[in-house]
Amino acid sequence: MPINKIPTTPYLDQRPGTSGLRKKVKHFQQPHYLANFIQSILDALDSSTGKTLVLGGDGRYYNQEAIQIILKIAAANQIGRIIVGQNGLFSTPAVSCVIRNRQAFGGIILSASHNPAGINGDFGVKYNASNGGPAPESLTEAIYQKSQQIQQYYILESEDIPLDQLGIYILWEMTVEVVDPIADYLALMESLFDFDRIKDLFHQQGFQLCFDAMHAITGPYAQAIFQHRLGVQPGALLNHILLPDFGGGHPDPNLVYAKTLVEKMYGGNPPDFGAASDGDGDRNMILGQQFFVTPADSLAVLAANAHLVPGYQKGLVGIARSMPTSQAPDRVAEKLDIPCYETPTGWKFFGNLLDAGKITLCGEESFGTGANHIREKDGLWAVLFWLNLLAVKKQSVAAMVKNHWAEYGRHFYSRYDYDDLPLETAQTLMEDLNKQLSTLGGKQFGNYKIYTADDFAYQDSVDHTITSHQGIRLCFEDGSRIIYRLSGTGTQGATLRVYLETFALDPAQHNQDSQQVLSILASLAQNLAQIKEKAGCDQPSVIT
């Protein structure tokens, strides 16, 4: 099994984004492209020789081929042990779980998360550190610098590992352990939630579940947890067969792309509870009967009721939310007399707070919710949390949320996505907005008066690093907000995201339609940024 030293030259586009390196599959299939990036990761790691790494992905097209390449590069670079999921599979939350549970040095996740899959779809690679969370910016920058200096990579010449068979294999001097990708994660969920009570909800109370895996990675996990462990009927699971192209769909759990689930939950005689997860299993959407739960409301409800769940009965030490997420969790934190941190978008910013023991729960507006059990957002964890609460409170989803609004007030909230904009157009639009900030403070627009207009910057309370240019905030005196930011998760062009929020304390106002309540703010946001004039967009691509 000789080790080959392969000469190569840098690709200039290998700077990782907020969730690693994401490109089209065909881009990754260019000669040496994947190998360059993997070698750059290993070169950037501090003393990885002999260490244990976790490896797996969401099952999208090119997943298994990429894993075989990575195994051979890892062996040639003297990695001591690789733990890889059977058939090359691991959800992103499961990788974080296994890294922590087995005290691995880190992990490589193959996923483009909620982006489309297939031969013409997207692929991605990211590195997670020993805490189970996404690599910090210092490491991703080091990886990028290595990728720009690379002159060769090392790869073992050997047969492929049989990923479909559990067991231990030797690849040169490296041990490869093919493991059940679900076992560690299931055991962790059983330690946090009352599975017997949830099972009773289904069997004794006749509660009906509908879970949409969107033909992505949570399909096998949903079968293992909901069907085999909790005993729900197979018909409760939608799109649960994992396909390399995710069934040709867009695996983003929102009201637009989870169309089959939404039609069931808003149709006649809907199930009691609906949920969906995304391509790699870290996002979630929660629905009741003809009722949508915003991600921020979901986090707020979980936080307010966490004492009812076994894993959180001792209480919460703090909450964190991303800056664009609505301020609903802040009100719960205030009542619980615990801190609520406002961070930039990106799960790595929660990692420091979690590691320092400053927070227990956290969440972001992009359908991501999580806690201190791992260092990633976790879609199935959120679904199980909701099911545990519903089993205890014996209320409908709508009743739980409306009762929460009655106590804390309602934050009307929406996100407008303008997808596939030319990058230069999107950047120019944001730059022009930035230039206006100094003139917007104190300005009155109808009933809305701006008291703060800024470009959000964050100082980490743990390591004191400062992260700037994280989104433009227009904050109004009545608590309403308009926020603009560019998303860092796409593989082509840019996505402009506009977030709208306003607050109503009076329960008499809580049953209004969100889009109607936010319509004036939406028009103001459009006009201030001149989205139609500068980007040519009459309407958003997606409204959630």
Beta strands, then each sheet from edge to edge (+ up, - down):
strand 1: 3-7
strand 2: 21-24
strand 3: 52-57
strand 4: 81-89
strand 5: 106-110
strand 6: 122-128
strand 7: 152-156
strand 8: 167-171
strand 9: 174-179
strand 10: 209-212
strand 11: 237-238
strand 12: 273-277
strand 13: 284-288
strand 14: 291-293
strand 15: 319-322
strand 16: 340-343
strand 17: 361-364
strand 18: 368-371
strand 19: 410-421
strand 20: 444-445
strand 21: 448-455
strand 22: 458-459
strand 23: 466-467
strand 24: 472-476
strand 25: 481-486
strand 26: 494-504
strand 27: 542-543
sheet 1: 1+ 7-
sheet 2: 2+ 6- 5+ 3+ 4+ 9+ 8-
sheet 3: 11+ 10+ 12+ 13- 14+
sheet 4: 16+ 15+ 17+ 18-
sheet 5: 20+ 21- 24+ 25- 26+ 19- 27+
sheet 6: 22+ 23-
end
